[in-house]
């Protein structure tokens, strides 16, 4: 693997998340139009921790999704993986199909998002496109 090429940012498909929730380091590479949300929603973690969302941004997940359903909360306390809310996608009339190897998300009978099942953790990984404004171009040598 070329050390100059970063692997894609991966988020986990999550049927229990009520909103897309991202780690700050993932948000920095894939979200755009990030704004402060001083009265943003709070997320309740399985261990009882409550994390308030203090920022949000737009995720370029698919051109077929509404802007509302691409809104993503940024949570400073997420340690492991950013999450894609399957419920949030369903609210935009998507249908999610999971099988033992992959995830396919459809809208209007067209597959708009694909991912693979991660054999290490058993969850479905969705690769994310980087925000084009955060991609640095290699410098030219003179």
N, C-alpha and C positions, 0 to 999 in steps of 0.2 A: 504494500500500500504506500502511495506517495505521501510522505510526511507533511507536504504543503497543502494537501487537500483534507479538509476536516470532514469526518463522517457526518451524515445528516443528523439533525436533531430529531429525536424520537419522542413521541408522547404515547402514553398508554390509553387505549380505549377503556372507558369506565362507565358502566351502566348505573352505578350508584352516585355519580357526581351530578349535581344539579346544574353546574356550569363548568365551562372549560377553565381549568386552574393551572397556572404555569409557575415554574420556578423562575426567579429573576434572571438567572444565567441563560435559560432557554428563551425567555421573553426578549432579552437583549438581541438575540440573533434572528428571531422569526416574527416578532410583532411590529406593527407600525402604529402611528397615531396614539402613542402611549400618553395617558393623561392621569392626573391625580384624581382619586375618588375618596375624599375625606370621610364620606358617609357610605362607603361601599358595603357590599354584603359581607357577612361572616361565614366562614366554612367550619363545620364541625368535623374533626378528625375522629377515627375510630377509638383513639386512646383518650378521648375526652377533651383534647386541646381545641381551643377556638382560635381560628386565625382570621383576622380582619383583612379584607382586600383593600389596599390603599392606593392601588393603581390598576388601570385596565388598558387594554390595547386591542387592535384588530389583527386577527389571524388570517393570513392568506391561505385558507384551507382548500377552498374550491370557489371558482367564479360562479358556480351554480347556487351557492348559499347566500342568504340575505345577510346584510351587514350586522343585523341584530344577532343572528345565530353564529357569527364569527367573533363576537365580542368575547374577550378572554380576561379573566381576573388574574392579577399577579399577586402571589402570596409569598412573603418572605420566609415563611416557616416550612415550605415544602422541601423535603430533603431528598427524596428518591427520584420521582418521575413527574413530569408534567402530565396533566390529564385532559383527554378529550371527552366531553360529556356526550354520551350517546343520546341521552334525553334531550339535550339542547339541539342535537341534529334532528331528532324525531319531531321536535317542535317546528322545524322547517320542512316538514313533510318528507323526511328521508326514511328509508327502510334499511336497517342494518342486518346483514347476514354473516353469522359467524360459523365457521366449521373448524375442524381440528387443526387446520393449517393456515387459514387466512381469515381476514375480515374484508368484506366488501360493503360499501355504503352507496345506496342507490337513491336517486331523485329523478322523478319523471321517467322511470324505467331505464335510466342511464347510470352506469357505475361511475361515481364521481370521486371516490376515495377508496384506496386499497391499502392493505397492510398485511403483515405476516405475524403468525403466532410465534412468540418467543419461547423456545423449548426450555430455556433456563428457568423462567418464572411462570410459564403457562398462560401469560397474558398476551393480548394482541397489541403489537407495536404499529403505530402510524408514523411514517416518515413525514417530516415537515419541510416545506420549502423555505429557504432563508429569505429574509426581507431583503429585497434588492438594494436597499439603501445602506445595508450593513456589510455588504460584500466588498472586501478590499481587493483591488486589482494589483497583480504583481507589477513591481516597478520595472521599467525598461533600463537595461544597461546601456551606457553610451560607449 
